[in-house]
Amino acid sequence: MDILELVQANILTPVVLFFLFGIVAARIKSDLKIPDAISEFLPIYLLAAIGLHGGLEMRKTGFESMLVPLVVAVGLSILMTLYHYQILRRLGKFNLFDSYALASTYGAVGAVTFSVG
């Protein structure tokens, strides 16, 4: 699969199409209103689409070849969480609860980023 086929295959996924649609709507200053029922369902749909696409790609790759990157991604996300906690607690002067909450959010985002990478 060459790079052009890879780009075409990824651009036509629902997640990317929704983001492109949002960019176009914002650029033309559309007053697009999404009904409340759809806006509640949309994040669930997008998460399911991302998970399904990722699961299918993992199935092609095989679990054995994903084990080391998976362990590294989880380890790095834990290190990021602990590192961010220390920064927030000492330099940001946040309280204990806020430091952990914010650091774990960044750790979760980091885990997803590392896993996708």
Phi and psi restraints in degrees (range 20) as a CNS / XPLOR table:
assign (resid 1 and name C) (resid 2 and name N)
       (resid 2 and name CA) (resid 2 and name C) 1.0 -83.4 20.0 2
assign (resid 2 and name N) (resid 2 and name CA)
       (resid 2 and name C) (resid 3 and name N) 1.0 175.4 20.0 2
assign (resid 2 and name C) (resid 3 and name N)
       (resid 3 and name CA) (resid 3 and name C) 1.0 -64.6 20.0 2
assign (resid 3 and name N) (resid 3 and name CA)
       (resid 3 and name C) (resid 4 and name N) 1.0 -35.7 20.0 2
assign (resid 3 and name C) (resid 4 and name N)
       (resid 4 and name CA) (resid 4 and name C) 1.0 -66.2 20.0 2
assign (resid 4 and name N) (resid 4 and name CA)
       (resid 4 and name C) (resid 5 and name N) 1.0 -41.3 20.0 2
assign (resid 4 and name C) (resid 5 and name N)
       (resid 5 and name CA) (resid 5 and name C) 1.0 -66.1 20.0 2
assign (resid 5 and name N) (resid 5 and name CA)
       (resid 5 and name C) (resid 6 and name N) 1.0 -38.2 20.0 2
assign (resid 5 and name C) (resid 6 and name N)
       (resid 6 and name CA) (resid 6 and name C) 1.0 -64.1 20.0 2
assign (resid 6 and name N) (resid 6 and name CA)
       (resid 6 and name C) (resid 7 and name N) 1.0 -43.5 20.0 2
assign (resid 6 and name C) (resid 7 and name N)
       (resid 7 and name CA) (resid 7 and name C) 1.0 -63.7 20.0 2
assign (resid 7 and name N) (resid 7 and name CA)
       (resid 7 and name C) (resid 8 and name N) 1.0 -45.2 20.0 2
assign (resid 7 and name C) (resid 8 and name N)
       (resid 8 and name CA) (resid 8 and name C) 1.0 -61.7 20.0 2
assign (resid 8 and name N) (resid 8 and name CA)
       (resid 8 and name C) (resid 9 and name N) 1.0 -40.9 20.0 2
assign (resid 8 and name C) (resid 9 and name N)
       (resid 9 and name CA) (resid 9 and name C) 1.0 -65.9 20.0 2
assign (resid 9 and name N) (resid 9 and name CA)
       (resid 9 and name C) (resid 10 and name N) 1.0 -36.4 20.0 2
assign (resid 9 and name C) (resid 10 and name N)
       (resid 10 and name CA) (resid 10 and name C) 1.0 -82.0 20.0 2
assign (resid 10 and name N) (resid 10 and name CA)
       (resid 10 and name C) (resid 11 and name N) 1.0 -31.6 20.0 2
assign (resid 10 and name C) (resid 11 and name N)
       (resid 11 and name CA) (resid 11 and name C) 1.0 -69.2 20.0 2
assign (resid 11 and name N) (resid 11 and name CA)
       (resid 11 and name C) (resid 12 and name N) 1.0 -28.3 20.0 2
assign (resid 11 and name C) (resid 12 and name N)
       (resid 12 and name CA) (resid 12 and name C) 1.0 -88.1 20.0 2
assign (resid 12 and name N) (resid 12 and name CA)
       (resid 12 and name C) (resid 13 and name N) 1.0 11.1 20.0 2
assign (resid 12 and name C) (resid 13 and name N)
       (resid 13 and name CA) (resid 13 and name C) 1.0 -80.9 20.0 2
assign (resid 13 and name N) (resid 13 and name CA)
       (resid 13 and name C) (resid 14 and name N) 1.0 151.3 20.0 2
assign (resid 13 and name C) (resid 14 and name N)
       (resid 14 and name CA) (resid 14 and name C) 1.0 -58.5 20.0 2
assign (resid 14 and name N) (resid 14 and name CA)
       (resid 14 and name C) (resid 15 and name N) 1.0 -36.1 20.0 2
assign (resid 14 and name C) (resid 15 and name N)
       (resid 15 and name CA) (resid 15 and name C) 1.0 -62.8 20.0 2
assign (resid 15 and name N) (resid 15 and name CA)
       (resid 15 and name C) (resid 16 and name N) 1.0 -49.6 20.0 2
assign (resid 15 and name C) (resid 16 and name N)
       (resid 16 and name CA) (resid 16 and name C) 1.0 -66.0 20.0 2
assign (resid 16 and name N) (resid 16 and name CA)
       (resid 16 and name C) (resid 17 and name N) 1.0 -40.7 20.0 2
assign (resid 16 and name C) (resid 17 and name N)
       (resid 17 and name CA) (resid 17 and name C) 1.0 -61.9 20.0 2
assign (resid 17 and name N) (resid 17 and name CA)
       (resid 17 and name C) (resid 18 and name N) 1.0 -38.7 20.0 2
assign (resid 17 and name C) (resid 18 and name N)
       (resid 18 and name CA) (resid 18 and name C) 1.0 -64.4 20.0 2
assign (resid 18 and name N) (resid 18 and name CA)
       (resid 18 and name C) (resid 19 and name N) 1.0 -42.2 20.0 2
assign (resid 18 and name C) (resid 19 and name N)
       (resid 19 and name CA) (resid 19 and name C) 1.0 -65.9 20.0 2
assign (resid 19 and name N) (resid 19 and name CA)
       (resid 19 and name C) (resid 20 and name N) 1.0 -41.8 20.0 2
assign (resid 19 and name C) (resid 20 and name N)
       (resid 20 and name CA) (resid 20 and name C) 1.0 -62.6 20.0 2
assign (resid 20 and name N) (resid 20 and name CA)
       (resid 20 and name C) (resid 21 and name N) 1.0 -40.4 20.0 2
assign (resid 20 and name C) (resid 21 and name N)
       (resid 21 and name CA) (resid 21 and name C) 1.0 -61.9 20.0 2
assign (resid 21 and name N) (resid 21 and name CA)
       (resid 21 and name C) (resid 22 and name N) 1.0 -40.8 20.0 2
assign (resid 21 and name C) (resid 22 and name N)
       (resid 22 and name CA) (resid 22 and name C) 1.0 -65.7 20.0 2
assign (resid 22 and name N) (resid 22 and name CA)
       (resid 22 and name C) (resid 23 and name N) 1.0 -39.1 20.0 2
assign (resid 22 and name C) (resid 23 and name N)
       (resid 23 and name CA) (resid 23 and name C) 1.0 -64.6 20.0 2
assign (resid 23 and name N) (resid 23 and name CA)
       (resid 23 and name C) (resid 24 and name N) 1.0 -45.2 20.0 2
assign (resid 23 and name C) (resid 24 and name N)
       (resid 24 and name CA) (resid 24 and name C) 1.0 -62.8 20.0 2
assign (resid 24 and name N) (resid 24 and name CA)
       (resid 24 and name C) (resid 25 and name N) 1.0 -43.9 20.0 2
assign (resid 24 and name C) (resid 25 and name N)
       (resid 25 and name CA) (resid 25 and name C) 1.0 -62.3 20.0 2
assign (resid 25 and name N) (resid 25 and name CA)
       (resid 25 and name C) (resid 26 and name N) 1.0 -38.8 20.0 2
assign (resid 25 and name C) (resid 26 and name N)
       (resid 26 and name CA) (resid 26 and name C) 1.0 -70.3 20.0 2
assign (resid 26 and name N) (resid 26 and name CA)
       (resid 26 and name C) (resid 27 and name N) 1.0 -39.4 20.0 2
assign (resid 26 and name C) (resid 27 and name N)
       (resid 27 and name CA) (resid 27 and name C) 1.0 -66.2 20.0 2
assign (resid 27 and name N) (resid 27 and name CA)
       (resid 27 and name C) (resid 28 and name N) 1.0 -35.9 20.0 2
assign (resid 27 and name C) (resid 28 and name N)
       (resid 28 and name CA) (resid 28 and name C) 1.0 -90.0 20.0 2
assign (resid 28 and name N) (resid 28 and name CA)
       (resid 28 and name C) (resid 29 and name N) 1.0 7.9 20.0 2
assign (resid 28 and name C) (resid 29 and name N)
       (resid 29 and name CA) (resid 29 and name C) 1.0 54.5 20.0 2
assign (resid 29 and name N) (resid 29 and name CA)
       (resid 29 and name C) (resid 30 and name N) 1.0 45.9 20.0 2
assign (resid 29 and name C) (resid 30 and name N)
       (resid 30 and name CA) (resid 30 and name C) 1.0 -71.4 20.0 2
assign (resid 30 and name N) (resid 30 and name CA)
       (resid 30 and name C) (resid 31 and name N) 1.0 146.5 20.0 2
assign (resid 30 and name C) (resid 31 and name N)
       (resid 31 and name CA) (resid 31 and name C) 1.0 -98.5 20.0 2
assign (resid 31 and name N) (resid 31 and name CA)
       (resid 31 and name C) (resid 32 and name N) 1.0 44.1 20.0 2
assign (resid 31 and name C) (resid 32 and name N)
       (resid 32 and name CA) (resid 32 and name C) 1.0 -59.4 20.0 2
assign (resid 32 and name N) (resid 32 and name CA)
       (resid 32 and name C) (resid 33 and name N) 1.0 126.4 20.0 2
assign (resid 32 and name C) (resid 33 and name N)
       (resid 33 and name CA) (resid 33 and name C) 1.0 -116.8 20.0 2
assign (resid 33 and name N) (resid 33 and name CA)
       (resid 33 and name C) (resid 34 and name N) 1.0 125.5 20.0 2
assign (resid 33 and name C) (resid 34 and name N)
       (resid 34 and name CA) (resid 34 and name C) 1.0 -100.9 20.0 2
assign (resid 34 and name N) (resid 34 and name CA)
       (resid 34 and name C) (resid 35 and name N) 1.0 128.6 20.0 2
assign (resid 34 and name C) (resid 35 and name N)
       (resid 35 and name CA) (resid 35 and name C) 1.0 -57.9 20.0 2
assign (resid 35 and name N) (resid 35 and name CA)
       (resid 35 and name C) (resid 36 and name N) 1.0 151.4 20.0 2
assign (resid 35 and name C) (resid 36 and name N)
       (resid 36 and name CA) (resid 36 and name C) 1.0 -57.3 20.0 2
assign (resid 36 and name N) (resid 36 and name CA)
       (resid 36 and name C) (resid 37 and name N) 1.0 -39.8 20.0 2
assign (resid 36 and name C) (resid 37 and name N)
       (resid 37 and name CA) (resid 37 and name C) 1.0 -62.8 20.0 2
assign (resid 37 and name N) (resid 37 and name CA)
       (resid 37 and name C) (resid 38 and name N) 1.0 -39.7 20.0 2
assign (resid 37 and name C) (resid 38 and name N)
       (resid 38 and name CA) (resid 38 and name C) 1.0 -71.9 20.0 2
assign (resid 38 and name N) (resid 38 and name CA)
       (resid 38 and name C) (resid 39 and name N) 1.0 -41.0 20.0 2
assign (resid 38 and name C) (resid 39 and name N)
       (resid 39 and name CA) (resid 39 and name C) 1.0 -67.8 20.0 2
assign (resid 39 and name N) (resid 39 and name CA)
       (resid 39 and name C) (resid 40 and name N) 1.0 -23.8 20.0 2
assign (resid 39 and name C) (resid 40 and name N)
       (resid 40 and name CA) (resid 40 and name C) 1.0 -77.8 20.0 2
assign (resid 40 and name N) (resid 40 and name CA)
       (resid 40 and name C) (resid 41 and name N) 1.0 -32.7 20.0 2
assign (resid 40 and name C) (resid 41 and name N)
       (resid 41 and name CA) (resid 41 and name C) 1.0 -82.2 20.0 2
assign (resid 41 and name N) (resid 41 and name CA)
       (resid 41 and name C) (resid 42 and name N) 1.0 -30.0 20.0 2
assign (resid 41 and name C) (resid 42 and name N)
       (resid 42 and name CA) (resid 42 and name C) 1.0 -58.7 20.0 2
assign (resid 42 and name N) (resid 42 and name CA)
       (resid 42 and name C) (resid 43 and name N) 1.0 -47.0 20.0 2
assign (resid 42 and name C) (resid 43 and name N)
       (resid 43 and name CA) (resid 43 and name C) 1.0 -61.2 20.0 2
assign (resid 43 and name N) (resid 43 and name CA)
       (resid 43 and name C) (resid 44 and name N) 1.0 -36.1 20.0 2
assign (resid 43 and name C) (resid 44 and name N)
       (resid 44 and name CA) (resid 44 and name C) 1.0 -64.7 20.0 2
assign (resid 44 and name N) (resid 44 and name CA)
       (resid 44 and name C) (resid 45 and name N) 1.0 -43.7 20.0 2
assign (resid 44 and name C) (resid 45 and name N)
       (resid 45 and name CA) (resid 45 and name C) 1.0 -62.4 20.0 2
assign (resid 45 and name N) (resid 45 and name CA)
       (resid 45 and name C) (resid 46 and name N) 1.0 -45.4 20.0 2
assign (resid 45 and name C) (resid 46 and name N)
       (resid 46 and name CA) (resid 46 and name C) 1.0 -64.3 20.0 2
assign (resid 46 and name N) (resid 46 and name CA)
       (resid 46 and name C) (resid 47 and name N) 1.0 -41.8 20.0 2
assign (resid 46 and name C) (resid 47 and name N)
       (resid 47 and name CA) (resid 47 and name C) 1.0 -64.0 20.0 2
assign (resid 47 and name N) (resid 47 and name CA)
       (resid 47 and name C) (resid 48 and name N) 1.0 -39.7 20.0 2
assign (resid 47 and name C) (resid 48 and name N)
       (resid 48 and name CA) (resid 48 and name C) 1.0 -65.7 20.0 2
assign (resid 48 and name N) (resid 48 and name CA)
       (resid 48 and name C) (resid 49 and name N) 1.0 -40.1 20.0 2
assign (resid 48 and name C) (resid 49 and name N)
       (resid 49 and name CA) (resid 49 and name C) 1.0 -65.1 20.0 2
assign (resid 49 and name N) (resid 49 and name CA)
       (resid 49 and name C) (resid 50 and name N) 1.0 -42.2 20.0 2
assign (resid 49 and name C) (resid 50 and name N)
       (resid 50 and name CA) (resid 50 and name C) 1.0 -64.5 20.0 2
assign (resid 50 and name N) (resid 50 and name CA)
       (resid 50 and name C) (resid 51 and name N) 1.0 -45.2 20.0 2
assign (resid 50 and name C) (resid 51 and name N)
       (resid 51 and name CA) (resid 51 and name C) 1.0 -63.7 20.0 2
assign (resid 51 and name N) (resid 51 and name CA)
       (resid 51 and name C) (resid 52 and name N) 1.0 -41.9 20.0 2
assign (resid 51 and name C) (resid 52 and name N)
       (resid 52 and name CA) (resid 52 and name C) 1.0 -65.5 20.0 2
assign (resid 52 and name N) (resid 52 and name CA)
       (resid 52 and name C) (resid 53 and name N) 1.0 -45.1 20.0 2
assign (resid 52 and name C) (resid 53 and name N)
       (resid 53 and name CA) (resid 53 and name C) 1.0 -62.8 20.0 2
assign (resid 53 and name N) (resid 53 and name CA)
       (resid 53 and name C) (resid 54 and name N) 1.0 -44.0 20.0 2
assign (resid 53 and name C) (resid 54 and name N)
       (resid 54 and name CA) (resid 54 and name C) 1.0 -65.0 20.0 2
assign (resid 54 and name N) (resid 54 and name CA)
       (resid 54 and name C) (resid 55 and name N) 1.0 -39.3 20.0 2
assign (resid 54 and name C) (resid 55 and name N)
       (resid 55 and name CA) (resid 55 and name C) 1.0 -64.7 20.0 2
assign (resid 55 and name N) (resid 55 and name CA)
       (resid 55 and name C) (resid 56 and name N) 1.0 -39.7 20.0 2
assign (resid 55 and name C) (resid 56 and name N)
       (resid 56 and name CA) (resid 56 and name C) 1.0 -65.6 20.0 2
assign (resid 56 and name N) (resid 56 and name CA)
       (resid 56 and name C) (resid 57 and name N) 1.0 -39.6 20.0 2
assign (resid 56 and name C) (resid 57 and name N)
       (resid 57 and name CA) (resid 57 and name C) 1.0 -68.0 20.0 2
assign (resid 57 and name N) (resid 57 and name CA)
       (resid 57 and name C) (resid 58 and name N) 1.0 -37.0 20.0 2
assign (resid 57 and name C) (resid 58 and name N)
       (resid 58 and name CA) (resid 58 and name C) 1.0 -65.6 20.0 2
assign (resid 58 and name N) (resid 58 and name CA)
       (resid 58 and name C) (resid 59 and name N) 1.0 -36.7 20.0 2
assign (resid 58 and name C) (resid 59 and name N)
       (resid 59 and name CA) (resid 59 and name C) 1.0 -64.1 20.0 2
assign (resid 59 and name N) (resid 59 and name CA)
       (resid 59 and name C) (resid 60 and name N) 1.0 -36.5 20.0 2
assign (resid 59 and name C) (resid 60 and name N)
       (resid 60 and name CA) (resid 60 and name C) 1.0 -66.3 20.0 2
assign (resid 60 and name N) (resid 60 and name CA)
       (resid 60 and name C) (resid 61 and name N) 1.0 -38.1 20.0 2
assign (resid 60 and name C) (resid 61 and name N)
       (resid 61 and name CA) (resid 61 and name C) 1.0 -76.9 20.0 2
assign (resid 61 and name N) (resid 61 and name CA)
       (resid 61 and name C) (resid 62 and name N) 1.0 -40.2 20.0 2
assign (resid 61 and name C) (resid 62 and name N)
       (resid 62 and name CA) (resid 62 and name C) 1.0 99.2 20.0 2
assign (resid 62 and name N) (resid 62 and name CA)
       (resid 62 and name C) (resid 63 and name N) 1.0 142.9 20.0 2
assign (resid 62 and name C) (resid 63 and name N)
       (resid 63 and name CA) (resid 63 and name C) 1.0 -68.4 20.0 2
assign (resid 63 and name N) (resid 63 and name CA)
       (resid 63 and name C) (resid 64 and name N) 1.0 -35.6 20.0 2
assign (resid 63 and name C) (resid 64 and name N)
       (resid 64 and name CA) (resid 64 and name C) 1.0 -61.7 20.0 2
assign (resid 64 and name N) (resid 64 and name CA)
       (resid 64 and name C) (resid 65 and name N) 1.0 -40.7 20.0 2
assign (resid 64 and name C) (resid 65 and name N)
       (resid 65 and name CA) (resid 65 and name C) 1.0 -77.7 20.0 2
assign (resid 65 and name N) (resid 65 and name CA)
       (resid 65 and name C) (resid 66 and name N) 1.0 -12.1 20.0 2
assign (resid 65 and name C) (resid 66 and name N)
       (resid 66 and name CA) (resid 66 and name C) 1.0 -97.8 20.0 2
assign (resid 66 and name N) (resid 66 and name CA)
       (resid 66 and name C) (resid 67 and name N) 1.0 -8.6 20.0 2
assign (resid 66 and name C) (resid 67 and name N)
       (resid 67 and name CA) (resid 67 and name C) 1.0 -63.9 20.0 2
assign (resid 67 and name N) (resid 67 and name CA)
       (resid 67 and name C) (resid 68 and name N) 1.0 -48.2 20.0 2
assign (resid 67 and name C) (resid 68 and name N)
       (resid 68 and name CA) (resid 68 and name C) 1.0 -64.9 20.0 2
assign (resid 68 and name N) (resid 68 and name CA)
       (resid 68 and name C) (resid 69 and name N) 1.0 -49.1 20.0 2
assign (resid 68 and name C) (resid 69 and name N)
       (resid 69 and name CA) (resid 69 and name C) 1.0 -60.9 20.0 2
assign (resid 69 and name N) (resid 69 and name CA)
       (resid 69 and name C) (resid 70 and name N) 1.0 -32.9 20.0 2
assign (resid 69 and name C) (resid 70 and name N)
       (resid 70 and name CA) (resid 70 and name C) 1.0 -65.8 20.0 2
assign (resid 70 and name N) (resid 70 and name CA)
       (resid 70 and name C) (resid 71 and name N) 1.0 -45.6 20.0 2
assign (resid 70 and name C) (resid 71 and name N)
       (resid 71 and name CA) (resid 71 and name C) 1.0 -65.2 20.0 2
assign (resid 71 and name N) (resid 71 and name CA)
       (resid 71 and name C) (resid 72 and name N) 1.0 -40.8 20.0 2
assign (resid 71 and name C) (resid 72 and name N)
       (resid 72 and name CA) (resid 72 and name C) 1.0 -64.4 20.0 2
assign (resid 72 and name N) (resid 72 and name CA)
       (resid 72 and name C) (resid 73 and name N) 1.0 -42.7 20.0 2
assign (resid 72 and name C) (resid 73 and name N)
       (resid 73 and name CA) (resid 73 and name C) 1.0 -62.6 20.0 2
assign (resid 73 and name N) (resid 73 and name CA)
       (resid 73 and name C) (resid 74 and name N) 1.0 -43.7 20.0 2
assign (resid 73 and name C) (resid 74 and name N)
       (resid 74 and name CA) (resid 74 and name C) 1.0 -66.3 20.0 2
assign (resid 74 and name N) (resid 74 and name CA)
       (resid 74 and name C) (resid 75 and name N) 1.0 -42.8 20.0 2
assign (resid 74 and name C) (resid 75 and name N)
       (resid 75 and name CA) (resid 75 and name C) 1.0 -61.9 20.0 2
assign (resid 75 and name N) (resid 75 and name CA)
       (resid 75 and name C) (resid 76 and name N) 1.0 -44.4 20.0 2
assign (resid 75 and name C) (resid 76 and name N)
       (resid 76 and name CA) (resid 76 and name C) 1.0 -65.5 20.0 2
assign (resid 76 and name N) (resid 76 and name CA)
       (resid 76 and name C) (resid 77 and name N) 1.0 -36.4 20.0 2
assign (resid 76 and name C) (resid 77 and name N)
       (resid 77 and name CA) (resid 77 and name C) 1.0 -68.9 20.0 2
assign (resid 77 and name N) (resid 77 and name CA)
       (resid 77 and name C) (resid 78 and name N) 1.0 -35.5 20.0 2
assign (resid 77 and name C) (resid 78 and name N)
       (resid 78 and name CA) (resid 78 and name C) 1.0 -66.9 20.0 2
assign (resid 78 and name N) (resid 78 and name CA)
       (resid 78 and name C) (resid 79 and name N) 1.0 -43.3 20.0 2
assign (resid 78 and name C) (resid 79 and name N)
       (resid 79 and name CA) (resid 79 and name C) 1.0 -62.6 20.0 2
assign (resid 79 and name N) (resid 79 and name CA)
       (resid 79 and name C) (resid 80 and name N) 1.0 -40.5 20.0 2
assign (resid 79 and name C) (resid 80 and name N)
       (resid 80 and name CA) (resid 80 and name C) 1.0 -62.6 20.0 2
assign (resid 80 and name N) (resid 80 and name CA)
       (resid 80 and name C) (resid 81 and name N) 1.0 -41.4 20.0 2
assign (resid 80 and name C) (resid 81 and name N)
       (resid 81 and name CA) (resid 81 and name C) 1.0 -62.4 20.0 2
assign (resid 81 and name N) (resid 81 and name CA)
       (resid 81 and name C) (resid 82 and name N) 1.0 -47.0 20.0 2
assign (resid 81 and name C) (resid 82 and name N)
       (resid 82 and name CA) (resid 82 and name C) 1.0 -65.5 20.0 2
assign (resid 82 and name N) (resid 82 and name CA)
       (resid 82 and name C) (resid 83 and name N) 1.0 -37.9 20.0 2
assign (resid 82 and name C) (resid 83 and name N)
       (resid 83 and name CA) (resid 83 and name C) 1.0 -66.7 20.0 2
assign (resid 83 and name N) (resid 83 and name CA)
       (resid 83 and name C) (resid 84 and name N) 1.0 -46.6 20.0 2
assign (resid 83 and name C) (resid 84 and name N)
       (resid 84 and name CA) (resid 84 and name C) 1.0 -64.3 20.0 2
assign (resid 84 and name N) (resid 84 and name CA)
       (resid 84 and name C) (resid 85 and name N) 1.0 -36.0 20.0 2
assign (resid 84 and name C) (resid 85 and name N)
       (resid 85 and name CA) (resid 85 and name C) 1.0 -59.5 20.0 2
assign (resid 85 and name N) (resid 85 and name CA)
       (resid 85 and name C) (resid 86 and name N) 1.0 -46.3 20.0 2
assign (resid 85 and name C) (resid 86 and name N)
       (resid 86 and name CA) (resid 86 and name C) 1.0 -62.1 20.0 2
assign (resid 86 and name N) (resid 86 and name CA)
       (resid 86 and name C) (resid 87 and name N) 1.0 -42.4 20.0 2
assign (resid 86 and name C) (resid 87 and name N)
       (resid 87 and name CA) (resid 87 and name C) 1.0 -63.4 20.0 2
assign (resid 87 and name N) (resid 87 and name CA)
       (resid 87 and name C) (resid 88 and name N) 1.0 -47.5 20.0 2
assign (resid 87 and name C) (resid 88 and name N)
       (resid 88 and name CA) (resid 88 and name C) 1.0 -65.5 20.0 2
assign (resid 88 and name N) (resid 88 and name CA)
       (resid 88 and name C) (resid 89 and name N) 1.0 -37.9 20.0 2
assign (resid 88 and name C) (resid 89 and name N)
       (resid 89 and name CA) (resid 89 and name C) 1.0 -71.4 20.0 2
assign (resid 89 and name N) (resid 89 and name CA)
       (resid 89 and name C) (resid 90 and name N) 1.0 -42.8 20.0 2
assign (resid 89 and name C) (resid 90 and name N)
       (resid 90 and name CA) (resid 90 and name C) 1.0 -89.8 20.0 2
assign (resid 90 and name N) (resid 90 and name CA)
       (resid 90 and name C) (resid 91 and name N) 1.0 -50.6 20.0 2
assign (resid 90 and name C) (resid 91 and name N)
       (resid 91 and name CA) (resid 91 and name C) 1.0 -86.7 20.0 2
assign (resid 91 and name N) (resid 91 and name CA)
       (resid 91 and name C) (resid 92 and name N) 1.0 -35.4 20.0 2
assign (resid 91 and name C) (resid 92 and name N)
       (resid 92 and name CA) (resid 92 and name C) 1.0 -84.3 20.0 2
assign (resid 92 and name N) (resid 92 and name CA)
       (resid 92 and name C) (resid 93 and name N) 1.0 -13.7 20.0 2
assign (resid 92 and name C) (resid 93 and name N)
       (resid 93 and name CA) (resid 93 and name C) 1.0 56.7 20.0 2
assign (resid 93 and name N) (resid 93 and name CA)
       (resid 93 and name C) (resid 94 and name N) 1.0 35.9 20.0 2
assign (resid 93 and name C) (resid 94 and name N)
       (resid 94 and name CA) (resid 94 and name C) 1.0 -82.0 20.0 2
assign (resid 94 and name N) (resid 94 and name CA)
       (resid 94 and name C) (resid 95 and name N) 1.0 156.6 20.0 2
assign (resid 94 and name C) (resid 95 and name N)
       (resid 95 and name CA) (resid 95 and name C) 1.0 -75.3 20.0 2
assign (resid 95 and name N) (resid 95 and name CA)
       (resid 95 and name C) (resid 96 and name N) 1.0 173.7 20.0 2
assign (resid 95 and name C) (resid 96 and name N)
       (resid 96 and name CA) (resid 96 and name C) 1.0 -58.1 20.0 2
assign (resid 96 and name N) (resid 96 and name CA)
       (resid 96 and name C) (resid 97 and name N) 1.0 -49.4 20.0 2
assign (resid 96 and name C) (resid 97 and name N)
       (resid 97 and name CA) (resid 97 and name C) 1.0 -63.5 20.0 2
assign (resid 97 and name N) (resid 97 and name CA)
       (resid 97 and name C) (resid 98 and name N) 1.0 -47.7 20.0 2
assign (resid 97 and name C) (resid 98 and name N)
       (resid 98 and name CA) (resid 98 and name C) 1.0 -65.0 20.0 2
assign (resid 98 and name N) (resid 98 and name CA)
       (resid 98 and name C) (resid 99 and name N) 1.0 -37.5 20.0 2
assign (resid 98 and name C) (resid 99 and name N)
       (resid 99 and name CA) (resid 99 and name C) 1.0 -62.4 20.0 2
assign (resid 99 and name N) (resid 99 and name CA)
       (resid 99 and name C) (resid 100 and name N) 1.0 -47.2 20.0 2
assign (resid 99 and name C) (resid 100 and name N)
       (resid 100 and name CA) (resid 100 and name C) 1.0 -65.6 20.0 2
assign (resid 100 and name N) (resid 100 and name CA)
       (resid 100 and name C) (resid 101 and name N) 1.0 -41.1 20.0 2
assign (resid 100 and name C) (resid 101 and name N)
       (resid 101 and name CA) (resid 101 and name C) 1.0 -63.6 20.0 2
assign (resid 101 and name N) (resid 101 and name CA)
       (resid 101 and name C) (resid 102 and name N) 1.0 -47.7 20.0 2
assign (resid 101 and name C) (resid 102 and name N)
       (resid 102 and name CA) (resid 102 and name C) 1.0 -68.6 20.0 2
assign (resid 102 and name N) (resid 102 and name CA)
       (resid 102 and name C) (resid 103 and name N) 1.0 -41.5 20.0 2
assign (resid 102 and name C) (resid 103 and name N)
       (resid 103 and name CA) (resid 103 and name C) 1.0 -65.5 20.0 2
assign (resid 103 and name N) (resid 103 and name CA)
       (resid 103 and name C) (resid 104 and name N) 1.0 -38.9 20.0 2
assign (resid 103 and name C) (resid 104 and name N)
       (resid 104 and name CA) (resid 104 and name C) 1.0 -70.2 20.0 2
assign (resid 104 and name N) (resid 104 and name CA)
       (resid 104 and name C) (resid 105 and name N) 1.0 -30.8 20.0 2
assign (resid 104 and name C) (resid 105 and name N)
       (resid 105 and name CA) (resid 105 and name C) 1.0 -63.7 20.0 2
assign (resid 105 and name N) (resid 105 and name CA)
       (resid 105 and name C) (resid 106 and name N) 1.0 -47.6 20.0 2
assign (resid 105 and name C) (resid 106 and name N)
       (resid 106 and name CA) (resid 106 and name C) 1.0 -65.0 20.0 2
assign (resid 106 and name N) (resid 106 and name CA)
       (resid 106 and name C) (resid 107 and name N) 1.0 -35.1 20.0 2
assign (resid 106 and name C) (resid 107 and name N)
       (resid 107 and name CA) (resid 107 and name C) 1.0 -65.1 20.0 2
assign (resid 107 and name N) (resid 107 and name CA)
       (resid 107 and name C) (resid 108 and name N) 1.0 -38.9 20.0 2
assign (resid 107 and name C) (resid 108 and name N)
       (resid 108 and name CA) (resid 108 and name C) 1.0 -67.3 20.0 2
assign (resid 108 and name N) (resid 108 and name CA)
       (resid 108 and name C) (resid 109 and name N) 1.0 -41.7 20.0 2
assign (resid 108 and name C) (resid 109 and name N)
       (resid 109 and name CA) (resid 109 and name C) 1.0 -64.0 20.0 2
assign (resid 109 and name N) (resid 109 and name CA)
       (resid 109 and name C) (resid 110 and name N) 1.0 -40.6 20.0 2
assign (resid 109 and name C) (resid 110 and name N)
       (resid 110 and name CA) (resid 110 and name C) 1.0 -63.7 20.0 2
assign (resid 110 and name N) (resid 110 and name CA)
       (resid 110 and name C) (resid 111 and name N) 1.0 -39.3 20.0 2
assign (resid 110 and name C) (resid 111 and name N)
       (resid 111 and name CA) (resid 111 and name C) 1.0 -62.5 20.0 2
assign (resid 111 and name N) (resid 111 and name CA)
       (resid 111 and name C) (resid 112 and name N) 1.0 -42.9 20.0 2
assign (resid 111 and name C) (resid 112 and name N)
       (resid 112 and name CA) (resid 112 and name C) 1.0 -65.7 20.0 2
assign (resid 112 and name N) (resid 112 and name CA)
       (resid 112 and name C) (resid 113 and name N) 1.0 -43.2 20.0 2
assign (resid 112 and name C) (resid 113 and name N)
       (resid 113 and name CA) (resid 113 and name C) 1.0 -62.7 20.0 2
assign (resid 113 and name N) (resid 113 and name CA)
       (resid 113 and name C) (resid 114 and name N) 1.0 -45.6 20.0 2
assign (resid 113 and name C) (resid 114 and name N)
       (resid 114 and name CA) (resid 114 and name C) 1.0 -63.7 20.0 2
assign (resid 114 and name N) (resid 114 and name CA)
       (resid 114 and name C) (resid 115 and name N) 1.0 -40.1 20.0 2
assign (resid 114 and name C) (resid 115 and name N)
       (resid 115 and name CA) (resid 115 and name C) 1.0 -65.3 20.0 2
assign (resid 115 and name N) (resid 115 and name CA)
       (resid 115 and name C) (resid 116 and name N) 1.0 -43.0 20.0 2
assign (resid 115 and name C) (resid 116 and name N)
       (resid 116 and name CA) (resid 116 and name C) 1.0 -65.0 20.0 2
assign (resid 116 and name N) (resid 116 and name CA)
       (resid 116 and name C) (resid 117 and name N) 1.0 -41.7 20.0 2
